[in-house]
Amino acid sequence: MVFSTSDTIVAIATPSGRGGIGVVRLSGPDAARIAGALVGRDKPFEPRHATFAKLVVESGFSTAEASAKAVSRTNSLHRIGDELVVTAFPAPQSYTGEDVVEISAHGSPVVLSAILTRAIEAGARLAEPGEFTLRAFLNGKLDLIQAEAVADLIDAVTPLQARAAFDQLEGTLTVAIGAIEGALFDVMARLEASLDFPDEGYHFVEPAAAVAAIAQVMAGIDTLLAHAARGRLVREGAQVAIVGAPNVGRTSLFNALLNANRAIVTPIPGTTRDLLTERADIGGLSLGLIDTAGVREAADPIEQEGVSRARGTLAVADLVLVVLDRSRALSDDDRALLELTASLPRLIVVNKIDLPGLLDLTTSGSLPTSSASVKTGEGLDALIAEIARALNAGDCRRDTPAITNIRHTQLLERARASLARANTALEGAVSEEFPLVDLQDASHALQEISGRRTTDDLLRHIFEKFCIGK
């Protein structure tokens, strides 16, 4: 195992800092005993009922001594009290499948730390990152897909990310993978049966029928993979660089997309001299917006560095918004920027449509453009939709992608490649044992997605990214 599962673990389950309520979570065979020690209670807690109690913690004393001496040592600097709500969840009806106790206190870091320290003194061990969810996985409360969805749901910064994670937590992807596995198992069972009775010369499935069945399994995988890139975009977001010549409205667009005056805007060319990066929910996607210095031939060394950084940003951006000013003719700086970004994924944003138009793009060929006025807000909603289309996000709000995790994508691709090899072998009329090797590999890949076949290293890699307390 990655961690010991025989001891009782404890952690603060709520974010650090002050709050109205903070929660300390215990899980393991001694969870109820330790919780009772914290409040001086010998009577068992009623399962799944909130119990009001009072905390008295005095460092260096046993539970009995702490309770007895609490009244007489009221001036002790080590004495910390609070009013608590204790809720016990006996195994197996709990998040981890073990005995779990959650202690709600006032959200003071001092109080929560005191509860944590006293629980450790009473026999608990500080939980490792993700250890509660790992125990839920090991005890069959969640599969690996759902466990990863827990982390995604915690990390979600947009409603779309939260919805995609919750769908996986609810088991939508688990069901889809299970259906694919079931169809694959049926083909494998028939081929293995044919292999087990070679003398009878009877085939439980003809090669042509097996090829057709495997093709259907591959089609199921293709359905999931079709939205994998879109799902990864939902889960991980994208980097969008905003570039343009000075005073085209580049920084104003940055502020408008953020819906905040994050960057300074002035009529003076060259105001922006460095990269400004902010993450924003745009069309349901978590996008990292990068405002860059106005791209032009600059004499000032500081501005030159800003322009250099702006050009360097183009190499790492998933999408480049090239901002042009509709109220003025195309300048040499504009032409240079259009040429510089010609081979990159880009969207031309024609700004200032509230002003008379002098811009002529007919000589620049067919360009993907979106027109807007940052000043009046006209066209911004259409621009946001164009950004989503340029990133191949599709209509994520209406159709949440089933696959969002690159690990799942890679394993599905591996399974599909193995299935394709199996079909090639069957079409070559070889013995059943040869395609079965590839079908077995495909099955193993699918089992790794749900966690029915996994390694300690993989589990550690996944769960160590969780926050402590989850």
C-alpha positions as CSV (number, residue, x, y, z in Angstrom):
1,M,0.0,0.0,0.0
2,V,1.0,3.6,-0.5
3,F,0.2,4.4,3.2
4,S,-0.6,2.4,6.2
5,T,-4.3,1.8,6.5
6,S,-4.4,0.2,10.0
7,D,-3.9,3.4,12.0
8,T,-6.2,6.4,12.6
9,I,-5.5,9.5,10.7
10,V,-6.5,13.1,11.4
11,A,-6.3,16.4,9.4
12,I,-8.0,19.8,9.2
13,A,-10.5,19.3,6.4
14,T,-11.2,23.0,5.8
15,P,-9.0,25.6,4.1
16,S,-6.3,27.4,6.1
17,G,-7.2,30.8,7.6
18,R,-10.0,32.2,9.7
19,G,-13.6,31.3,9.1
20,G,-17.0,30.8,10.7
21,I,-16.5,27.1,11.0
22,G,-13.6,24.7,10.7
23,V,-13.6,21.0,10.5
24,V,-11.2,18.4,11.8
25,R,-11.6,14.9,10.3
26,L,-10.6,11.6,11.9
27,S,-10.7,8.2,10.1
28,G,-9.7,4.8,11.3
29,P,-10.4,2.2,14.1
30,D,-9.8,4.6,17.0
31,A,-11.6,7.6,15.5
32,A,-14.5,7.5,18.0
33,R,-12.2,6.9,21.0
34,I,-10.0,9.8,20.1
35,A,-12.9,12.1,19.5
36,G,-14.3,11.1,22.9
37,A,-11.0,11.9,24.5
38,L,-11.0,15.4,23.0
39,V,-14.3,16.2,24.7
40,G,-14.0,14.0,27.8
41,R,-16.8,11.7,26.7
42,D,-16.9,8.0,27.4
43,K,-20.4,7.4,25.9
44,P,-20.4,6.4,22.2
45,F,-21.6,9.1,19.8
46,E,-24.9,8.4,18.1
47,P,-24.2,7.5,14.5
48,R,-24.9,10.3,11.9
49,H,-26.3,12.7,14.6
50,A,-24.7,16.0,15.5
51,T,-23.6,16.0,19.1
52,F,-22.9,19.2,20.9
53,A,-19.8,19.1,23.1
54,K,-17.1,21.3,24.7
55,L,-13.4,21.0,24.0
56,V,-10.8,21.3,26.7
57,V,-7.3,20.8,25.6
58,E,-4.4,20.9,27.9
59,S,-1.0,19.8,26.5
60,G,1.1,17.3,28.3
61,F,-1.8,15.6,30.2
62,S,-3.7,12.4,29.6
63,T,-7.4,12.7,28.7
64,A,-8.5,12.0,32.3
65,E,-6.0,14.4,33.7
66,A,-6.9,17.1,31.3
67,S,-10.5,16.8,32.2
68,A,-9.9,16.8,35.9
69,K,-7.4,19.7,36.0
70,A,-9.2,21.9,33.5
71,V,-11.3,23.6,36.2
72,S,-8.4,24.2,38.6
73,R,-5.9,25.4,35.9
74,T,-8.1,28.0,34.2
75,N,-5.1,30.4,33.9
76,S,-3.0,27.9,32.1
77,L,-1.7,29.3,28.8
78,H,-2.0,25.8,27.3
79,R,-5.7,25.5,28.0
80,I,-7.9,26.1,25.0
81,G,-11.7,25.5,24.9
82,D,-14.4,25.8,22.3
83,E,-17.9,24.6,21.6
84,L,-18.0,21.8,19.1
85,V,-20.3,19.8,17.0
86,V,-19.2,16.1,16.7
87,T,-20.7,13.8,14.1
88,A,-19.7,10.1,13.9
89,F,-20.0,8.0,10.8
90,P,-19.4,4.3,11.7
91,A,-18.0,2.0,9.1
92,P,-18.9,1.1,6.4
93,Q,-21.4,4.0,5.9
94,S,-18.8,6.8,5.7
95,Y,-16.7,8.6,3.2
96,T,-13.6,6.4,3.7
97,G,-15.5,3.2,4.5
98,E,-13.9,3.3,8.0
99,D,-15.1,4.8,11.2
100,V,-15.0,8.5,10.6
101,V,-15.6,11.4,13.0
102,E,-15.9,15.0,11.9
103,I,-15.5,17.7,14.5
104,S,-16.8,21.2,13.7
105,A,-15.4,24.1,15.6
106,H,-15.1,27.8,15.2
107,G,-12.8,28.5,12.3
108,S,-9.8,29.8,14.3
109,P,-6.5,28.4,13.2
110,V,-5.5,28.3,16.9
111,V,-8.5,26.2,17.9
112,L,-8.2,23.9,14.9
113,S,-4.5,23.4,15.5
114,A,-5.2,22.6,19.2
115,I,-7.7,19.9,18.2
116,L,-5.3,18.5,15.7
117,T,-2.4,18.4,18.2
118,R,-4.6,16.8,20.9
119,A,-5.8,14.2,18.5
120,I,-2.3,13.3,17.6
121,E,-1.4,13.1,21.3
122,A,-4.3,10.8,21.8
123,G,-3.0,8.4,19.2
124,A,-3.9,9.7,15.7
125,R,-1.4,10.2,12.9
126,L,-1.4,13.3,10.7
127,A,-2.9,12.3,7.3
128,E,-0.9,12.5,4.1
129,P,-2.3,14.5,1.2
130,G,-5.3,12.7,-0.3
131,E,-5.2,9.9,2.3
132,F,-8.9,10.0,3.2
133,T,-9.8,9.6,-0.5
134,L,-7.2,6.9,-1.0
135,R,-8.8,5.0,1.8
136,A,-12.2,5.5,0.2
137,F,-10.8,4.0,-3.0
138,L,-9.1,1.1,-1.2
139,N,-12.3,0.3,0.6
140,G,-14.4,0.3,-2.5
141,K,-16.3,3.5,-1.8
142,L,-15.0,5.1,-5.0
143,D,-13.2,3.9,-8.1
144,L,-10.1,5.7,-9.3
145,I,-12.1,7.8,-11.8
146,Q,-14.3,9.1,-9.0
147,A,-11.3,9.6,-6.7
148,E,-9.6,11.8,-9.3
149,A,-12.9,13.6,-9.8
150,V,-12.9,14.6,-6.1
151,A,-9.6,16.4,-6.6
152,D,-10.9,18.0,-9.8
153,L,-14.1,19.2,-8.0
154,I,-12.0,20.8,-5.2
155,D,-9.7,22.5,-7.8
156,A,-12.6,23.7,-10.0
157,V,-12.6,27.4,-10.6
158,T,-15.4,27.6,-13.1
159,P,-19.0,26.1,-13.0
160,L,-18.2,24.1,-16.1
161,Q,-15.1,22.5,-14.5
162,A,-17.2,21.7,-11.4
163,R,-20.0,20.2,-13.5
164,A,-17.6,18.0,-15.5
165,A,-15.9,16.8,-12.2
166,F,-19.3,16.1,-10.5
167,D,-20.5,14.1,-13.5
168,Q,-17.5,11.8,-13.2
169,L,-17.9,11.7,-9.4
170,E,-21.5,10.5,-10.0
171,G,-20.1,7.7,-12.2
172,T,-21.0,8.7,-15.7
173,L,-17.5,7.9,-17.1
174,T,-17.4,4.7,-14.9
175,V,-20.6,3.5,-16.5
176,A,-19.3,4.3,-20.0
177,I,-16.0,2.4,-19.4
178,G,-17.9,-0.4,-17.8
179,A,-20.0,-0.9,-20.9
180,I,-16.9,-1.0,-23.1
181,E,-15.3,-3.5,-20.8
182,G,-18.4,-5.7,-20.8
183,A,-18.5,-5.8,-24.6
184,L,-14.8,-6.6,-24.7
185,F,-15.1,-9.3,-22.1
186,D,-17.8,-11.0,-24.2
187,V,-15.5,-11.2,-27.2
188,M,-12.6,-12.4,-25.2
189,A,-14.7,-15.1,-23.5
190,R,-15.8,-16.5,-26.8
191,L,-12.3,-16.5,-28.3
192,E,-10.9,-18.2,-25.2
193,A,-13.7,-20.8,-25.3
194,S,-12.7,-21.6,-28.9
195,L,-9.1,-21.9,-27.8
196,D,-10.0,-24.3,-25.0
197,F,-11.7,-26.8,-27.3
198,P,-9.4,-27.0,-30.3
199,D,-10.0,-30.7,-31.0
200,E,-13.7,-30.3,-31.5
201,G,-13.0,-27.7,-34.2
202,Y,-15.9,-25.6,-32.9
203,H,-15.6,-21.8,-32.9
204,F,-17.8,-20.0,-30.3
205,V,-17.4,-16.9,-32.4
206,E,-16.4,-16.7,-36.1
207,P,-13.5,-14.4,-37.0
208,A,-15.7,-12.1,-39.0
209,A,-18.2,-11.8,-36.1
210,A,-15.3,-11.2,-33.7
211,V,-13.9,-8.4,-36.0
212,A,-17.3,-6.8,-36.1
213,A,-17.7,-7.0,-32.3
214,I,-14.2,-5.5,-31.7
215,A,-15.0,-2.7,-34.1
216,Q,-18.0,-1.9,-32.0
217,V,-15.9,-1.7,-28.9
218,M,-13.5,0.6,-30.8
219,A,-16.4,2.8,-31.8
220,G,-17.3,3.2,-28.1
221,I,-13.8,4.3,-27.3
222,D,-13.8,6.6,-30.3
223,T,-17.0,8.3,-29.0
224,L,-15.2,9.1,-25.7
225,L,-11.9,10.2,-27.4
226,A,-13.8,12.5,-29.8
227,H,-14.3,15.0,-27.0
228,A,-11.0,14.3,-25.2
229,A,-9.3,17.5,-26.4
230,R,-12.3,19.5,-25.4
231,G,-12.5,17.8,-22.1
232,R,-8.8,18.6,-21.3
233,L,-9.5,22.2,-22.2
234,V,-12.3,22.3,-19.7
235,R,-10.2,20.7,-17.0
236,E,-6.9,22.4,-17.5
237,G,-7.9,25.6,-19.3
238,A,-5.7,27.4,-21.9
239,Q,-3.3,30.3,-22.3
240,V,-4.6,33.2,-24.4
241,A,-2.1,35.9,-25.4
242,I,-3.5,39.3,-26.4
243,V,-1.1,41.1,-28.7
244,G,-1.3,44.2,-30.9
245,A,0.4,47.5,-31.8
246,P,0.3,50.3,-29.2
247,N,-3.1,52.0,-28.5
248,V,-5.3,49.5,-30.5
249,G,-7.2,48.6,-27.3
250,R,-5.2,45.5,-26.4
251,T,-5.1,46.2,-22.6
252,S,-8.7,47.5,-22.6
253,L,-9.7,44.2,-24.1
254,F,-7.7,42.4,-21.3
255,N,-9.6,44.4,-18.7
256,A,-13.0,43.8,-20.4
257,L,-12.5,40.0,-20.5
258,L,-11.5,40.1,-16.9
259,N,-14.4,42.4,-16.0
260,A,-12.0,44.3,-13.9
261,N,-9.6,47.3,-14.3
262,R,-6.5,45.1,-13.8
263,A,-4.1,46.9,-16.1
264,I,-3.4,50.6,-16.6
265,V,-4.9,52.1,-19.8
266,T,-3.7,55.5,-21.1
267,P,-3.5,57.2,-24.4
268,I,0.3,57.2,-24.1
269,P,1.9,54.5,-26.4
270,G,4.1,52.0,-24.6
271,T,2.2,52.1,-21.2
272,T,2.3,48.3,-20.9
273,R,6.0,47.2,-20.6
274,D,5.7,43.8,-19.0
275,L,3.5,40.7,-19.2
276,L,0.3,40.7,-17.1
277,T,-1.3,37.4,-16.5
278,E,-4.7,36.7,-14.9
279,R,-7.0,33.7,-14.9
280,A,-10.6,34.3,-15.8
281,D,-13.8,32.3,-16.4
282,I,-14.6,33.1,-20.1
283,G,-17.4,31.2,-21.7
284,G,-17.2,28.5,-19.0
285,L,-13.5,28.0,-19.7
286,S,-10.6,28.8,-17.2
287,L,-8.4,30.9,-19.4
288,G,-5.0,32.4,-18.5
289,L,-5.1,35.8,-20.2
290,I,-1.8,37.4,-21.0
291,D,-1.6,41.1,-21.7
292,T,1.6,42.0,-23.5
293,A,3.5,45.2,-24.4
294,G,2.5,46.9,-27.6
295,V,4.5,45.4,-30.4
296,R,6.5,48.0,-32.3
297,E,10.0,49.1,-33.0
298,A,11.0,50.7,-29.7
299,A,14.0,52.8,-28.8
300,D,13.5,52.6,-25.0
301,P,15.5,49.6,-23.6
302,I,12.7,48.8,-21.1
303,E,10.0,48.9,-23.8
304,Q,12.3,46.8,-26.0
305,E,12.4,44.1,-23.3
306,G,8.6,44.2,-23.0
307,V,8.2,43.8,-26.8
308,S,10.7,40.9,-26.7
309,R,8.6,39.2,-24.0
310,A,5.5,39.8,-26.0
311,R,6.9,37.9,-28.9
312,G,8.2,35.1,-26.7
313,T,4.7,34.6,-25.3
314,L,3.4,33.7,-28.8
315,A,5.3,30.4,-28.6
316,V,3.5,29.1,-25.5
317,A,0.0,30.5,-26.1
318,D,-2.8,28.1,-27.0
319,L,-4.5,31.0,-28.8
320,V,-3.3,34.5,-29.9
321,L,-5.8,37.4,-30.0
322,V,-4.3,39.9,-32.5
323,V,-6.0,43.2,-31.8
324,L,-6.4,45.8,-34.6
325,D,-7.9,49.3,-34.6
326,R,-10.8,49.7,-37.0
327,S,-10.6,53.5,-36.9
328,R,-7.1,53.6,-38.5
329,A,-5.5,52.1,-41.5
330,L,-3.3,49.0,-41.2
331,S,0.2,50.1,-40.0
332,D,3.6,48.5,-40.6
333,D,3.5,47.3,-37.0
334,D,0.1,45.7,-37.7
335,R,1.4,44.0,-40.9
336,A,4.5,42.7,-39.1
337,L,2.4,41.2,-36.3
338,L,0.0,39.6,-38.8
339,E,3.0,38.0,-40.5
340,L,4.5,36.9,-37.2
341,T,1.4,35.1,-36.1
342,A,0.4,33.7,-39.5
343,S,1.3,30.1,-38.6
344,L,-0.1,30.3,-35.0
345,P,-3.6,29.5,-33.7
346,R,-5.0,33.0,-33.7
347,L,-8.1,35.2,-33.9
348,I,-8.1,38.7,-35.3
349,V,-10.0,41.1,-33.0
350,V,-11.1,44.2,-34.8
351,N,-11.7,46.7,-32.0
352,K,-13.3,50.2,-31.9
353,I,-16.3,49.4,-34.1
354,D,-18.0,52.3,-32.5
355,L,-15.7,54.6,-34.6
356,P,-15.7,55.3,-38.3
357,G,-13.9,52.5,-40.2
358,L,-10.6,53.0,-42.0
359,L,-9.2,49.5,-41.6
360,D,-8.9,47.5,-44.8
361,L,-8.0,43.8,-44.4
362,T,-8.9,42.7,-48.0
363,T,-5.2,42.7,-48.9
364,S,-4.4,40.3,-46.0
365,G,-6.4,37.4,-47.3
366,S,-9.1,35.4,-45.5
367,L,-8.6,35.9,-41.7
368,P,-10.7,34.6,-38.8
369,T,-12.0,37.9,-37.3
370,S,-14.3,39.1,-34.6
371,S,-15.4,42.7,-34.3
372,A,-16.1,44.5,-31.0
373,S,-16.0,47.7,-29.2
374,V,-14.3,47.3,-25.8
375,K,-15.5,50.8,-24.9
376,T,-19.2,50.2,-25.4
377,G,-19.2,46.4,-24.9
378,E,-20.8,45.8,-28.3
379,G,-19.7,42.4,-29.7
380,L,-17.9,41.2,-26.6
381,D,-20.3,38.2,-26.1
382,A,-19.8,37.2,-29.7
383,L,-16.1,37.5,-29.3
384,I,-16.2,35.2,-26.2
385,A,-18.1,32.6,-28.3
386,E,-15.5,33.0,-31.1
387,I,-12.7,32.4,-28.6
388,A,-14.3,29.2,-27.5
389,R,-14.7,28.1,-31.1
390,A,-11.1,29.0,-31.9
391,L,-10.0,26.8,-29.0
392,N,-12.2,24.0,-30.3
393,A,-14.2,24.0,-27.1
394,G,-17.5,23.5,-28.8
395,D,-20.7,24.0,-26.8
396,C,-19.3,22.8,-23.5
397,R,-22.1,24.4,-21.5
398,R,-24.7,22.3,-23.2
399,D,-22.7,19.0,-23.7
400,T,-20.2,18.4,-20.9
401,P,-17.3,16.2,-22.2
402,A,-17.0,12.8,-20.5
403,I,-13.2,12.6,-20.8
404,T,-11.2,15.4,-19.1
405,N,-8.1,13.7,-17.8
406,I,-5.1,13.0,-19.9
407,R,-4.4,9.8,-18.1
408,H,-7.7,8.4,-19.1
409,T,-7.2,9.6,-22.7
410,Q,-3.8,7.9,-23.0
411,L,-5.1,4.6,-21.6
412,L,-8.1,4.7,-24.0
413,E,-5.7,5.4,-26.9
414,R,-3.6,2.4,-25.8
415,A,-6.7,0.2,-25.6
416,R,-7.8,1.3,-29.0
417,A,-4.4,0.5,-30.6
418,S,-4.4,-3.0,-29.0
419,L,-7.9,-3.6,-30.4
420,A,-6.8,-2.5,-33.8
421,R,-3.9,-5.0,-33.7
422,A,-6.3,-7.7,-32.6
423,N,-8.6,-7.1,-35.5
424,T,-5.7,-7.2,-37.9
425,A,-4.7,-10.6,-36.5
426,L,-8.2,-11.9,-36.8
427,E,-8.5,-10.7,-40.4
428,G,-5.3,-12.7,-41.1
429,A,-7.1,-15.9,-39.9
430,V,-4.5,-16.7,-37.3
431,S,-5.1,-18.7,-34.1
432,E,-7.3,-17.2,-31.4
433,E,-4.3,-17.0,-29.0
434,F,-2.6,-14.2,-31.0
435,P,-5.5,-11.6,-31.0
436,L,-6.3,-12.6,-27.4
437,V,-2.9,-11.2,-26.3
438,D,-3.8,-7.8,-27.7
439,L,-7.4,-8.0,-26.3
440,Q,-5.9,-8.7,-22.9
441,D,-3.7,-5.6,-23.2
442,A,-6.7,-3.5,-24.1
443,S,-8.6,-4.9,-21.1
444,H,-5.7,-4.1,-18.8
445,A,-5.7,-0.5,-20.1
446,L,-9.4,-0.1,-19.4
447,Q,-8.9,-1.6,-15.9
448,E,-6.2,0.9,-15.1
449,I,-8.6,3.8,-15.8
450,S,-11.0,2.6,-13.1
451,G,-8.2,1.5,-10.8
452,R,-9.1,-2.2,-10.8
453,R,-5.6,-2.8,-12.0
454,T,-3.0,-0.3,-10.7
455,T,0.3,0.1,-9.0
456,D,1.4,1.8,-5.8
457,D,3.5,4.3,-7.8
458,L,0.4,5.3,-9.7
459,L,-1.7,5.7,-6.6
460,R,1.0,7.8,-4.9
461,H,1.3,10.0,-8.1
462,I,-2.4,10.6,-8.1
463,F,-3.1,11.1,-4.4
464,E,-0.1,13.1,-3.4
465,K,-1.6,16.0,-5.5
466,F,-4.6,16.2,-3.2
467,C,-4.8,18.6,-0.4
468,I,-4.3,17.4,3.2
469,G,-7.6,16.6,4.8
470,K,-9.3,15.2,1.6
